[in-house]
Amino acid sequence: LSSGNFGEAREWGGELGVGMQLDRALRWDANYTYYGFAINQAEFYAGDTLLPNTPRHTANLSGSWTSPQGARVRAAWRWEDAHRWHAGVWQGFVPSSGSIDLNASAPAGERLTFSLSATDLLDQKRYHMYGGSIVGRRILIGVSWKR
C-alpha cells in the first residue's frame, strides 16, 4: 500500500523565528514555516498519488513567565494550514487547525517539582493526519523528584 522508493521529488522552504526576552521574567517567541514541494508523478506507479502529508504553512506564538523562585508558566498558540493527505488506503483532507496549550511548573523545595501540561485547551477535537485519531483536550499532571 506504499509507493516504491524511487522517482524524483523536490522540497524547499524556510523558517523565520523571533524571540524576545522582555525582562528577567517575561519572554515572547514566534515562528513561521513555509514548505513547498514538487513531485514528478509520472515516475511513480500508475494511479498512485504521492503527497508529503505536510501543511504548506505553520505558525507558533508563545509567551512565558519565570519567577525568581523557579516557577514557570508558558502559554502557546499553534496553527497549521489545511492540506491533503495520502498514505496507503488513507486519503483525504486535513483541515486547518489551531490549538492553545499551557504548561506550568513549580519547584517545591530543592528536590520536588510539580507540573501541569494542557494541550488543546479549547477541546477542538482535531485530527492531524487523515485516518488518525481525533485529538482533544489533554491534561497531564506530574510530580518529579531528583536525588
DSSP file with accessible surface (Angstrom, degrees, kcal/mol):
  #  RESIDUE AA STRUCTURE BP1 BP2  ACC     N-H-->O    O-->H-N    N-H-->O    O-->H-N    TCO  KAPPA ALPHA  PHI   PSI    X-CA   Y-CA   Z-CA
    1    1 A L              0   0  173      0, 0.0    87,-0.4     0, 0.0     2,-0.3   0.000 360.0 360.0 360.0  11.1    0.0    0.0    0.0
    2    2 A S        -     0   0  106     85,-0.1     2,-0.1    86,-0.1    85,-0.0  -0.915 360.0-107.1-124.2 151.3    3.0    2.2   -0.2
    3    3 A S        -     0   0   26     -2,-0.3    41,-0.0     1,-0.1    46,-0.0  -0.376  41.9-101.5 -70.9 152.9    4.9    3.7   -3.2
    4    4 A G        -     0   0   22      1,-0.1     2,-1.4    -2,-0.1    -1,-0.1  -0.197  35.8-102.9 -68.2 167.2    8.3    2.3   -4.1
    5    5 A N  S    S+     0   0  177      0, 0.0     2,-0.3     0, 0.0    -1,-0.1  -0.500  87.4  87.0 -94.0  64.4   11.4    4.2   -3.1
    6    6 A F        +     0   0   95     -2,-1.4     2,-0.2     2,-0.0    37,-0.0  -0.965  48.4  66.3-151.8 169.3   12.2    5.7   -6.5
    7    7 A G  S    S-     0   0   42     -2,-0.3     2,-0.5    37,-0.1    34,-0.1  -0.464  76.1 -69.4 104.2 179.8   11.4    8.8   -8.5
    8    8 A E        +     0   0  101     32,-0.3    32,-2.1    -2,-0.2     2,-0.4  -0.940  42.6 169.6-121.2 132.0   12.2   12.4   -8.1
    9    9 A A  E     -A   39   0A  62     -2,-0.5     2,-0.4    30,-0.2    30,-0.2  -0.994  15.3-156.4-135.1 141.3   10.8   14.8   -5.5
   10   10 A R  E     -A   38   0A 140     28,-3.3    28,-2.5    -2,-0.4     2,-0.4  -0.962  10.7-174.2-118.5 138.8   11.9   18.4   -4.8
   11   11 A E  E     +A   37   0A 137     -2,-0.4     2,-0.3    26,-0.2    26,-0.2  -0.968   8.9 162.7-129.6 147.5   11.4   20.1   -1.5
   12   12 A W  E     +A   36   0A 118     24,-2.3    24,-3.4    -2,-0.4     2,-0.3  -0.965  10.6 126.1-154.1 164.2   12.1   23.7   -0.4
   13   13 A G  E     -A   35   0A  53     -2,-0.3     2,-0.3    22,-0.2    22,-0.2  -0.986  31.1-132.4 168.5-171.9   11.0   26.0    2.4
   14   14 A G  E     -A   34   0A  43     20,-2.0    20,-2.9    -2,-0.3     2,-0.4  -0.983   4.9-144.0-164.9 161.5   12.1   28.3    5.1
   15   15 A E  E     -A   33   0A 130     -2,-0.3     2,-0.5    18,-0.2    18,-0.2  -1.000   5.9-164.0-136.9 137.7   11.5   29.2    8.7
   16   16 A L  E     -A   32   0A 119     16,-2.6    16,-2.3    -2,-0.4     2,-0.4  -0.990  14.0-179.8-121.9 125.0   11.6   32.5   10.4
   17   17 A G  E     -A   31   0A  53     -2,-0.5     2,-0.4    14,-0.2    14,-0.2  -0.973   7.7-174.1-128.0 143.0   11.8   32.7   14.2
   18   18 A V  E     -A   30   0A  91     12,-3.0    12,-2.7    -2,-0.4     2,-0.4  -1.000   3.0-179.5-135.3 134.2   11.9   35.6   16.6
   19   19 A G  E     -A   29   0A  38     -2,-0.4     2,-0.4    10,-0.2    10,-0.2  -0.990   3.5-171.5-133.2 143.0   12.4   35.6   20.3
   20   20 A M  E     -A   28   0A 108      8,-2.9     8,-2.5    -2,-0.4     2,-0.9  -0.973  16.7-152.3-140.6 121.1   12.5   38.5   22.7
   21   21 A Q  E     -A   27   0A 103     -2,-0.4     6,-0.2     6,-0.2     3,-0.1  -0.844  15.2-173.8 -87.6 107.6   13.4   38.5   26.4
   22   22 A L        -     0   0   81      4,-1.8     2,-0.3    -2,-0.9    -1,-0.2   0.862  63.8 -32.8 -75.5 -38.5   11.3   41.4   27.7
   23   23 A D  S    S-     0   0   84      3,-1.3    -1,-0.2    -3,-0.1    -3,-0.0  -0.867  86.8 -63.5-159.3-166.1   12.8   41.3   31.2
   24   24 A R  S    S+     0   0  244     -2,-0.3     3,-0.0     1,-0.2    -2,-0.0   0.791 132.6  30.7 -62.9 -25.3   14.1   38.7   33.6
   25   25 A A  S    S+     0   0   22     40,-0.1    41,-1.8     1,-0.1     2,-0.4   0.762 108.5  66.9-106.4 -29.4   10.7   37.1   33.9
   26   26 A L  E     + B   0  65A  68     39,-0.2    -4,-1.8    37,-0.0    -3,-1.3  -0.816  49.8 170.6-109.3 137.7    8.9   37.6   30.6
   27   27 A R  E     -AB  21  64A  83     37,-2.2    37,-2.7    -2,-0.4     2,-0.4  -0.999  12.9-162.5-141.9 141.6    9.7   36.1   27.1
   28   28 A W  E     -AB  20  63A 125     -8,-2.5    -8,-2.9    -2,-0.3     2,-0.3  -0.961  10.7-178.8-121.1 140.2    7.9   36.1   23.8
   29   29 A D  E     +AB  19  62A  47     33,-2.6    33,-2.9    -2,-0.4     2,-0.3  -0.993   3.5 173.2-137.1 146.6    8.6   33.7   20.9
   30   30 A A  E     +AB  18  61A  41    -12,-2.7   -12,-3.0    -2,-0.3     2,-0.3  -0.992   1.8 177.2-148.8 147.6    7.1   33.4   17.4
   31   31 A N  E     -AB  17  60A  48     29,-2.3    29,-2.3    -2,-0.3     2,-0.4  -0.991  10.9-163.6-150.0 155.6    7.9   31.3   14.3
   32   32 A Y  E     -AB  16  59A  92    -16,-2.3   -16,-2.6    -2,-0.3     2,-0.4  -0.995   9.0-163.1-136.5 137.5    6.5   30.7   10.8
   33   33 A T  E     -AB  15  58A  36     25,-2.6    25,-1.8    -2,-0.4     2,-0.4  -0.986   3.4-165.5-126.1 134.7    7.4   27.9    8.5
   34   34 A Y  E     -AB  14  57A  74    -20,-2.9   -20,-2.0    -2,-0.4     2,-0.4  -0.967   8.6-172.6-114.9 136.2    6.8   27.6    4.8
   35   35 A Y  E     +A   13   0A  38     21,-2.3     2,-0.3    -2,-0.4   -22,-0.2  -0.994   5.0 176.9-132.5 126.9    7.1   24.3    3.0
   36   36 A G  E     +A   12   0A   0    -24,-3.4   -24,-2.3    -2,-0.4     2,-0.3  -0.899   2.6 176.6-125.0 159.1    6.9   23.7   -0.8
   37   37 A F  E     -A   11   0A  56     -2,-0.3     2,-0.3   -26,-0.2   -26,-0.2  -0.991  17.9-160.9-156.3 158.2    7.4   20.6   -2.9
   38   38 A A  E     -A   10   0A  29    -28,-2.5   -28,-3.3    -2,-0.3     2,-0.4  -0.968  12.3-170.8-143.6 129.2    7.2   19.2   -6.4
   39   39 A I  E     -A    9   0A  38     -2,-0.3     2,-1.4   -30,-0.2   -30,-0.2  -0.985  24.8-134.4-124.0 131.0    6.8   15.5   -7.2
   40   40 A N    >   -     0   0   73    -32,-2.1     3,-1.6    -2,-0.4   -32,-0.3  -0.687  24.2-173.2 -81.7  92.0    7.2   14.1  -10.7
   41   41 A Q  G >  S+     0   0   75     -2,-1.4     3,-1.6     1,-0.3    -1,-0.2   0.789  74.9  69.9 -60.8 -27.3    4.1   11.8  -10.5
   42   42 A A  G 3  S+     0   0   91      1,-0.3    -1,-0.3    -3,-0.1    -2,-0.1   0.752  91.3  60.6 -65.5 -21.3    4.9   10.2  -13.9
   43   43 A E  G <  S+     0   0   74     -3,-1.6    -1,-0.3   -35,-0.1     2,-0.2   0.558  98.6  69.9 -82.8  -7.4    7.9    8.4  -12.3
   44   44 A F  S <  S-     0   0   26     -3,-1.6     3,-0.1    -4,-0.2     4,-0.1  -0.515 102.4 -58.4-106.3 175.7    5.8    6.5   -9.8
   45   45 A Y    >   -     0   0  127     -2,-0.2     3,-2.0     1,-0.1    -1,-0.2  -0.164  66.0 -95.3 -53.5 142.7    3.2    3.7  -10.1
   46   46 A A  T 3  S+     0   0  108      1,-0.3    -1,-0.1    -3,-0.1     3,-0.1  -0.319 109.9  14.1 -60.4 133.6    0.3    4.4  -12.4
   47   47 A G  T 3  S+     0   0   84      1,-0.3     2,-0.4    -3,-0.1    -1,-0.3   0.364  97.8 121.2  83.6  -7.8   -2.7    5.7  -10.4
   48   48 A D    <   -     0   0   40     -3,-2.0     2,-0.5    -7,-0.1    -1,-0.3  -0.719  48.0-155.8 -90.9 139.4   -0.7    6.4   -7.3
   49   49 A T        -     0   0   47     -2,-0.4     2,-0.4    -3,-0.1   -46,-0.1  -0.969   5.3-155.7-115.1 126.0   -0.6    9.9   -5.9
   50   50 A L        +     0   0   32     -2,-0.5   -11,-0.1   -11,-0.1    37,-0.1  -0.863  17.1 170.7-103.2 135.1    2.3   11.0   -3.7
   51   51 A L        -     0   0   30     -2,-0.4    35,-0.1    35,-0.4    -2,-0.0  -0.974  39.1-130.4-136.3 152.0    2.0   13.8   -1.2
   52   52 A P        -     0   0   33      0, 0.0    33,-0.1     0, 0.0    -1,-0.0   0.633  34.2-138.5 -78.0 -10.8    4.3   15.0    1.5
   53   53 A N        +     0   0   35     31,-0.3    32,-0.1     1,-0.2    30,-0.0   0.881  63.9 119.9  56.1  39.7    1.4   14.9    4.0
   54   54 A T        -     0   0   62     30,-0.2    -1,-0.2   -19,-0.0    30,-0.2  -0.998  68.1-113.0-136.8 135.1    2.7   18.2    5.4
   55   55 A P        -     0   0   15      0, 0.0    28,-0.1     0, 0.0    27,-0.1  -0.383  17.3-136.3 -67.3 148.0    1.0   21.6    5.7
   56   56 A R  S    S+     0   0   92     26,-0.5   -21,-2.3     1,-0.2     2,-0.4   0.849  89.2  33.4 -70.4 -35.8    2.4   24.4    3.5
   57   57 A H  E     +B   34   0A  52    -23,-0.2    24,-2.8    25,-0.2     2,-0.3  -0.977  63.2 167.9-126.7 136.1    2.2   26.9    6.3
   58   58 A T  E     -BC  33  80A  33    -25,-1.8   -25,-2.6    -2,-0.4     2,-0.3  -0.982   7.6-176.3-139.4 153.0    2.6   26.6   10.1
   59   59 A A  E     -BC  32  79A  18     20,-2.4    20,-2.6    -2,-0.3     2,-0.3  -0.993   7.0-168.4-148.8 151.6    3.0   29.2   12.9
   60   60 A N  E     -BC  31  78A  55    -29,-2.3   -29,-2.3    -2,-0.3     2,-0.4  -0.995   2.9-177.3-139.6 144.4    3.6   29.3   16.6
   61   61 A L  E     +BC  30  77A  82     16,-2.2    16,-3.1    -2,-0.3     2,-0.3  -0.992  13.8 169.0-141.0 132.2    3.3   32.1   19.1
   62   62 A S  E     -BC  29  76A   8    -33,-2.9   -33,-2.6    -2,-0.4     2,-0.4  -0.989  19.3-163.9-145.8 154.9    4.2   31.7   22.8
   63   63 A G  E     -BC  28  75A  13     12,-2.4    12,-2.5    -2,-0.3     2,-0.3  -0.991  13.7-171.1-134.5 141.5    4.7   33.7   25.9
   64   64 A S  E     -BC  27  74A   9    -37,-2.7   -37,-2.2    -2,-0.4     2,-0.4  -0.974  11.0-161.2-136.4 152.7    6.4   32.6   29.1
   65   65 A W  E     -BC  26  73A 111      8,-2.7     8,-2.5    -2,-0.3     2,-0.4  -0.997   6.8-169.9-131.1 133.6    6.9   33.9   32.6
   66   66 A T  E     - C   0  72A  53    -41,-1.8     6,-0.2    -2,-0.4    -2,-0.0  -0.993  13.5-143.3-126.7 128.5    9.5   32.6   35.1
   67   67 A S    >   -     0   0   11      4,-2.7     3,-1.9    -2,-0.4    -2,-0.0  -0.469  27.6-112.3 -84.3 159.9    9.6   33.6   38.8
   68   68 A P  T 3  S+     0   0  125      0, 0.0    -1,-0.1     0, 0.0   -43,-0.0   0.799 119.2  58.3 -60.5 -24.6   12.8   34.2   40.7
   69   69 A Q  T 3  S-     0   0  149      2,-0.1    -3,-0.0     1,-0.0    -2,-0.0   0.492 125.2-100.8 -84.6  -4.2   12.0   31.1   42.7
   70   70 A G  S <  S+     0   0   37     -3,-1.9     2,-0.1     1,-0.3    35,-0.0   0.417  73.5 141.1 102.9  -2.1   11.9   28.9   39.5
   71   71 A A        -     0   0   25     35,-0.1    -4,-2.7    36,-0.1     2,-0.4  -0.465  31.5-166.6 -70.0 147.0    8.1   28.6   38.9
   72   72 A R  E     -CD  66 105A 103     33,-2.9    33,-2.5    -6,-0.2     2,-0.4  -0.999  17.4-174.6-142.5 138.6    7.3   28.8   35.1
   73   73 A V  E     -CD  65 104A  59     -8,-2.5    -8,-2.7    -2,-0.4     2,-0.4  -0.999   7.3-177.8-131.2 132.9    4.2   29.3   33.1
   74   74 A R  E     -CD  64 103A  74     29,-3.0    29,-2.7    -2,-0.4     2,-0.4  -0.993   5.6-170.8-134.1 126.6    4.1   29.1   29.3
   75   75 A A  E     -CD  63 102A  49    -12,-2.5   -12,-2.4    -2,-0.4     2,-0.3  -0.940  14.7-179.3-113.7 139.3    1.1   29.7   27.0
   76   76 A A  E     -CD  62 101A  10     25,-2.5    25,-2.9    -2,-0.4     2,-0.4  -0.986  22.6-152.7-142.2 149.2    1.3   28.9   23.3
   77   77 A W  E     -CD  61 100A 106    -16,-3.1   -16,-2.2    -2,-0.3     2,-0.4  -0.986  16.4-169.4-119.6 127.7   -0.8   29.0   20.2
   78   78 A R  E     -CD  60  99A  86     21,-2.7    21,-2.4    -2,-0.4     2,-0.4  -0.959   5.6-179.7-116.3 141.3   -0.1   26.6   17.4
   79   79 A W  E     -CD  59  98A  73    -20,-2.6   -20,-2.4    -2,-0.4     2,-0.4  -0.999   6.0-176.7-140.8 139.2   -1.6   26.7   13.9
   80   80 A E  E     -CD  58  97A  39     17,-2.5    17,-2.2    -2,-0.4   -22,-0.2  -0.999  27.0-116.5-136.5 143.3   -1.2   24.6   10.8
   81   81 A D        -     0   0   46    -24,-2.8    13,-0.0    -2,-0.4     2,-0.0  -0.281  37.9 -95.0 -69.4 156.6   -2.6   25.1    7.3
   82   82 A A        +     0   0   26    -27,-0.1   -26,-0.5    14,-0.1     2,-0.3  -0.355  52.5 170.3 -66.8 151.4   -5.1   22.6    5.7
   83   83 A H  E     -G   94   0B  18     11,-2.3    11,-3.3   -28,-0.1     2,-0.2  -0.990  35.1-101.4-160.4 158.9   -3.5   20.0    3.4
   84   84 A R  E     -G   93   0B 145     -2,-0.3     2,-0.4     9,-0.2   -31,-0.3  -0.582  33.3-155.0 -82.2 150.3   -4.3   16.9    1.5
   85   85 A W  E     +G   92   0B  36      7,-3.2     7,-2.4    -2,-0.2     2,-0.3  -0.980  18.3 168.3-128.7 136.9   -3.2   13.5    3.0
   86   86 A H  E     +G   91   0B  23     -2,-0.4   -35,-0.4     5,-0.2     2,-0.3  -0.863  13.4 143.9-150.7 113.5   -2.4   10.3    1.2
   87   87 A A  E >  S-G   90   0B  42      3,-2.7     3,-2.0    -2,-0.3     2,-0.2  -0.850  73.0 -49.7-149.9 109.3   -0.8    7.3    2.8
   88   88 A G  T 3  S-     0   0   24    -87,-0.4    -1,-0.1    -2,-0.3   -86,-0.1  -0.404 124.3 -14.2  64.1-128.7   -1.8    3.8    1.8
   89   89 A V  T 3  S+     0   0   96     -2,-0.2     2,-0.7    -3,-0.1    -1,-0.3   0.595 117.3  96.4 -81.8  -9.8   -5.6    3.5    2.0
   90   90 A W  E <   +G   87   0B 138     -3,-2.0    -3,-2.7    40,-0.1     2,-0.4  -0.731  47.8 154.8 -88.7 113.1   -5.9    6.7    4.0
   91   91 A Q  E     +G   86   0B 105     -2,-0.7     2,-0.3    -5,-0.2    -5,-0.2  -1.000  18.7  88.0-137.8 136.1   -6.7    9.6    1.6
   92   92 A G  E     -G   85   0B  26     -7,-2.4    -7,-3.2    -2,-0.4     2,-0.5  -0.994  67.3 -55.5 168.7-163.8   -8.4   12.8    2.4
   93   93 A F  E     -G   84   0B 114     -2,-0.3    -9,-0.2    -9,-0.2    36,-0.1  -0.908  30.4-154.6-113.0 126.4   -8.3   16.4    3.5
   94   94 A V  E     -G   83   0B   0    -11,-3.3   -11,-2.3    -2,-0.5     3,-0.1  -0.910  26.6-135.8 -98.4 114.0   -6.8   17.5    6.9
   95   95 A P        -     0   0   43      0, 0.0    32,-0.1     0, 0.0   -15,-0.1  -0.269  27.6 -87.8 -69.9 159.2   -8.5   20.8    7.8
   96   96 A S        -     0   0   43    -14,-0.1     2,-0.3   -17,-0.0   -15,-0.2  -0.301  53.2-169.6 -57.8 145.8   -6.6   23.8    9.2
   97   97 A S  E     -D   80   0A   9    -17,-2.2   -17,-2.5    -3,-0.1     2,-0.3  -0.996  18.4-169.6-145.7 151.2   -6.2   23.7   12.9
   98   98 A G  E     -D   79   0A  16     -2,-0.3     2,-0.4   -19,-0.2   -19,-0.2  -0.965   9.6-170.6-134.5 152.3   -5.2   25.8   15.8
   99   99 A S  E     -D   78   0A   9    -21,-2.4   -21,-2.7    -2,-0.3     2,-0.5  -0.999  17.1-145.6-146.9 143.2   -4.6   24.9   19.4
  100  100 A I  E     -D   77   0A  67     -2,-0.4    21,-2.8   -23,-0.2     2,-0.3  -0.947  25.2-174.4-109.4 127.2   -3.9   26.7   22.6
  101  101 A D  E     -D   76   0A  14    -25,-2.9   -25,-2.5    -2,-0.5     2,-0.4  -0.881   9.4-162.0-121.1 154.7   -1.6   24.9   25.0
  102  102 A L  E     -DE  75 118A  51     16,-3.0    16,-3.4    -2,-0.3     2,-0.4  -0.999   6.6-178.6-139.6 133.3   -0.5   25.7   28.6
  103  103 A N  E     +DE  74 117A  52    -29,-2.7   -29,-3.0    -2,-0.4     2,-0.3  -0.995   7.2 172.3-129.5 139.9    2.5   24.4   30.6
  104  104 A A  E     +DE  73 116A  30     12,-2.7    12,-2.8    -2,-0.4     2,-0.3  -0.996   5.7 178.7-145.7 146.1    3.3   25.2   34.2
  105  105 A S  E     -DE  72 115A  45    -33,-2.5   -33,-2.9    -2,-0.3    10,-0.2  -0.992   3.3-174.6-146.2 149.6    5.9   24.0   36.7
  106  106 A A  E     - E   0 114A  43      8,-2.6     8,-2.8    -2,-0.3     2,-0.2  -0.967  21.2-132.2-146.4 124.9    6.7   24.9   40.3
  107  107 A P  E     - E   0 113A  55      0, 0.0     2,-0.4     0, 0.0     6,-0.3  -0.498  10.3-162.0 -74.1 147.4    9.5   23.7   42.5
  108  108 A A  E  >  - E   0 112A  46      4,-3.6     4,-0.6     1,-0.2     3,-0.3  -0.778  67.7 -39.4-126.8  80.7    8.6   22.6   46.0
  109  109 A G  T  4 S-     0   0   62     -2,-0.4    -1,-0.2     1,-0.2     0, 0.0  -0.450  96.3 -53.1  91.1-167.2   12.0   22.7   47.7
  110  110 A E  T  4 S+     0   0  179      1,-0.1    -1,-0.2    -2,-0.1     3,-0.0   0.740 133.4  31.0 -80.6 -24.1   15.3   21.5   46.2
  111  111 A R  T  4 S+     0   0  128     -3,-0.3    35,-1.8    34,-0.1     2,-0.4   0.652 104.3  71.6-111.7 -18.8   14.2   18.1   45.1
  112  112 A L  E  <  +EF 108 145A  54     -4,-0.6    -4,-3.6    33,-0.2     2,-0.4  -0.851  48.6 178.5-112.2 137.2   10.5   18.2   44.2
  113  113 A T  E     -EF 107 144A  40     31,-2.4    31,-2.7    -2,-0.4     2,-0.4  -0.999  13.1-154.8-135.6 133.4    8.8   19.8   41.2
  114  114 A F  E     -EF 106 143A 101     -8,-2.8    -8,-2.6    -2,-0.4     2,-0.3  -0.851  19.8-175.4-102.4 143.1    5.1   19.8   40.3
  115  115 A S  E     -EF 105 142A  49     27,-2.6    27,-2.6    -2,-0.4     2,-0.4  -0.968  18.1-164.4-141.6 157.1    4.0   20.3   36.7
  116  116 A L  E     -EF 104 141A  58    -12,-2.8   -12,-2.7    -2,-0.3     2,-0.4  -0.997   5.8-175.7-138.9 132.6    0.9   20.7   34.5
  117  117 A S  E     +EF 103 140A  33     23,-2.6    23,-3.1    -2,-0.4     2,-0.5  -0.982   5.0 178.5-132.3 120.3    0.7   20.3   30.8
  118  118 A A  E     -EF 102 139A   3    -16,-3.4   -16,-3.0    -2,-0.4     2,-0.3  -0.988   4.6-171.6-124.9 123.8   -2.5   21.0   28.9
  119  119 A T  E     + F   0 138A  24     19,-2.6    19,-2.0    -2,-0.5   -18,-0.2  -0.885  69.4  12.2-113.8 149.1   -2.8   20.8   25.1
  120  120 A D    >   -     0   0   10     -2,-0.3     3,-2.5    17,-0.2    -1,-0.2   0.952  69.3-177.3  52.2  57.4   -5.8   21.9   23.0
  121  121 A L  T 3  S+     0   0   55    -21,-2.8   -20,-0.1     1,-0.3    -1,-0.1   0.807  78.3  57.4 -55.7 -30.0   -7.4   23.8   26.0
  122  122 A L  T 3  S-     0   0  105    -22,-0.2    -1,-0.3    14,-0.1    -2,-0.1   0.474 104.7-131.8 -82.6  -0.6  -10.4   24.7   23.8
  123  123 A D    <   +     0   0   48     -3,-2.5    -2,-0.1    -4,-0.1    13,-0.1   0.921  42.9 165.3  52.2  55.1  -11.1   20.9   23.2
  124  124 A Q        -     0   0   63    -26,-0.1    12,-0.1    -4,-0.1    -1,-0.1   0.581  37.4-138.0 -80.3 -10.6  -11.5   21.4   19.4
  125  125 A K        +     0   0  119     -5,-0.2    11,-0.3     1,-0.1     2,-0.2   0.965  38.9 168.9  51.7  70.0  -11.2   17.6   18.7
  126  126 A R  B     -H  135   0C  83      9,-2.0     9,-3.7   -28,-0.0     2,-0.4  -0.681  29.9-139.2-107.7 161.7   -8.9   17.8   15.6
  127  127 A Y        -     0   0   64      7,-0.2     7,-0.1    -2,-0.2     3,-0.1  -0.940   5.1-164.7-120.1 147.3   -7.0   15.3   13.6
  128  128 A H  S    S+     0   0   67      5,-0.4     2,-0.3    -2,-0.4   -34,-0.1   0.408  78.0  34.2-110.1  -4.4   -3.5   15.9   12.2
  129  129 A M  S >  S-     0   0   92      4,-0.2     3,-2.2   -36,-0.1    -1,-0.3  -0.970  91.0-105.4-149.7 138.4   -3.4   13.0    9.8
  130  130 A Y  T 3  S+     0   0   84     -2,-0.3     3,-0.1     1,-0.3   -40,-0.1  -0.481 110.4  19.5 -67.5 129.2   -6.2   11.5    7.7
  131  131 A G  T 3  S+     0   0   39      1,-0.3    -1,-0.3    -2,-0.2     2,-0.1   0.391 105.0 116.6  90.7  -3.3   -7.2    8.2    9.2
  132  132 A G  S <  S-     0   0   28     -3,-2.2    -1,-0.3     1,-0.2     2,-0.1  -0.278  73.5 -73.2 -91.6 179.4   -5.6    9.1   12.6
  133  133 A S        -     0   0  100     -3,-0.1     2,-0.5     1,-0.1    -5,-0.4  -0.372  43.4-114.0 -70.2 149.6   -7.1    9.6   16.0
  134  134 A I        -     0   0  115     -7,-0.1     2,-0.5    -6,-0.1    -7,-0.2  -0.755  34.2-150.0 -84.2 126.4   -9.1   12.6   16.9
  135  135 A V  B     +H  126   0C  65     -9,-3.7    -9,-2.0    -2,-0.5     2,-0.1  -0.876  23.1 166.1-106.3 125.9   -7.2   14.6   19.4
  136  136 A G        -     0   0   18     -2,-0.5   -17,-0.1   -11,-0.3   -15,-0.1  -0.364  49.6 -32.5-116.2-160.5   -9.0   16.6   22.0
  137  137 A R        -     0   0  121     -2,-0.1     2,-0.4   -16,-0.1    -1,-0.3  -0.288  57.2-172.9 -60.0 137.5   -8.0   18.3   25.3
  138  138 A R  E     -F  119   0A 136    -19,-2.0   -19,-2.6    -3,-0.1     2,-0.5  -0.989   5.7-173.2-136.3 128.6   -5.3   16.5   27.2
  139  139 A I  E     -F  118   0A  91     -2,-0.4     2,-0.4   -21,-0.2   -21,-0.2  -0.987   2.5-173.8-125.2 123.7   -4.2   17.5   30.7
  140  140 A L  E     -F  117   0A  88    -23,-3.1   -23,-2.6    -2,-0.5     2,-0.4  -0.961   5.7-164.2-117.8 135.4   -1.2   15.9   32.4
  141  141 A I  E     -F  116   0A 137     -2,-0.4     2,-0.3   -25,-0.2   -25,-0.2  -0.964  17.0-176.6-117.3 133.0   -0.2   16.5   36.0
  142  142 A G  E     -F  115   0A  24    -27,-2.6   -27,-2.6    -2,-0.4     2,-0.4  -0.923  22.7-163.0-133.6 157.1    3.2   15.4   37.1
  143  143 A V  E     -F  114   0A  92     -2,-0.3     2,-0.4   -29,-0.2   -29,-0.2  -0.997  15.7-172.4-133.5 128.7    5.5   15.2   40.0
  144  144 A S  E     -F  113   0A  63    -31,-2.7   -31,-2.4    -2,-0.4     2,-0.4  -0.966   4.6-169.2-126.2 146.8    9.2   14.8   39.7
  145  145 A W  E     -F  112   0A 156     -2,-0.4     2,-0.4   -33,-0.2   -33,-0.2  -0.991   3.9-163.0-131.9 133.7   11.8   14.2   42.3
  146  146 A K              0   0  138    -35,-1.8    -2,-0.0    -2,-0.4   -36,-0.0  -0.955 360.0 360.0-121.1 144.7   15.6   14.3   41.9
  147  147 A R              0   0  239     -2,-0.4     0, 0.0     0, 0.0     0, 0.0  -0.315 360.0 360.0 -77.5 360.0   18.2   12.9   44.2
